[in-house]
Amino acid sequence: MCCERPLQLKTPALFRLQDYIHNTCSQPDRRQMMSLACVQLFFAATLWTLPCTATSVALSSATRLLHLKDVSMEALLRNSSDTSAPRTRRKRFISSKDMTAILDYHNRVRSQVFPPAGNMEYMVWDERLAKSAESWAAQCIWDHGPPHVLRHIGQNLSIISGRYRSIIDLVRSWYDERHYFSYPNRCSGSVCTHYTQMVWATSNKIGCAIRRCPNMYVFGSMWKRATFLVCNYSIKGNWVGEAPYKTGKPCSACPSSYGGSCNKNQCDSRPKSRRNASGVRG
C-alpha cells in the first residue's frame, strides 16, 4: 500500500519558528559551530506540522512537487552528501548488483510505456544522486528530504519490514501504480506519482541508496529491521499539469542532443559498443 502526503501549507507559527532558527543560525560567529544542529532543528520544526497517518506492511512515499530554482546541481548534491570519509574508504549503501537491477528495471519500464513515448530518454546511474540518497537514507526517517535538495530533484521512497528476496520487491510497487494513471496527467483512485517519476521522459539520471534501519518510526508505529530505499532523479519530474512524456512513435521526438540515436524505444546517445551494458557509472 502506498501513501501520498498532500501538499502542505506552512502555518504562521511554523514561519515564525523557521525564521527564528534561520536568523539565529545565519550569524557568522555561529554558522560553523551550529550548522548541523540548526539543520536538524529546522527539519524537526517542519516535520512537526506534517502529519500523515496510515499503516501497511510495505510502503512507498510519493515524489514531491516543488518548484525549480537556479542553482548548481553539482554543488547542491555535494553539500547534501556526507564527504567526511575518504573516497577510497567510503562504504556504499547499495551493491553493484542492486544498482544494476534498479537501473535496468527503470529502463525496461520506460521502454514499454503505453501510449508509446516519442521522447523517452535512456536513464543512467548518477553517483552524485546516489551520494545524496545515501546521506538521507542514513537518517532512517520516513519522509522525503532534505528539503533544500527536493527543490531540484525528484525522489521516490520505499520501505519493507523483514526479509525480501530482491531489491525489485521495493521498486515494483512504484510500477504497479500505472493502474491508477491515465495519460496525460491524471491519477484516479490512488497515488501514481512514483510511476510517473519513473517514466518522466527527461529524468534521465538516477541514484539510489539502501539502508537497514534497526528501528524506524513509520506512520505512528515502530518498525523493526526495516529496509529503507531512497532513489533520487534528475531532471526532476512530476511537474503539475504536465504529461510525463510526449506520445508518438518511439524516438520520434528525441532532443537534438541525441542526434537521432535510438535504442530500445529510448533516446540514447551512448556509443553502440556500450549499449549491451547497463548505464551504471562508478
PyMOL commands that set and color helices and strands:
alter all, ss='L'
color gray80, all
select helices_A, chain A and resi 12-25+28-47+73-80+87-89+96-111+127-137+147-150+168-180+193-198+256-258+272-274
alter helices_A, ss='H'
color red, helices_A
select strands_A, chain A and resi 58-61+124-125+154-161+181-182+186-187+205-218+221-234+262-263+266-267
alter strands_A, ss='S'
color yellow, strands_A
deselect
rebuild
show_as cartoon
